[in-house]
Amino acid sequence: MVYEHQDELLVQSFLNYEDIAAESLEVVEELSADEQRTRFTGTLGPTLRLGLDGHHTSLQGVLDHWHLPGPTDPLPSSTDSKPQNR
């Protein structure tokens, strides 16, 4: 989900399987149905802050999981929400 917030776009993601470190979810099909249900996370992921400049975007920072600021809510300074190494 993407929505505008002041001069930025906020991108909210959804985590299906947080503990699976793979480039795609194809590895999930190799798990039994019981293990798929057990490992399913089903929660909101971090919120990405994107800056816009014409036709270019840049990552301005990362907000915590479930941090969905409303239209008038202030955002932390970009130094307080720097992208995390994952």
Secondary structure, 3 states (H helix, E strand, C coil): CEEEECCEEEEEEEECCCCCCCCCHHHHHHCCHHHHHHHCCCEEEEEEEEEEECCEEEEEEEEEECCCCCCCCCCCCCCCCCCCCC
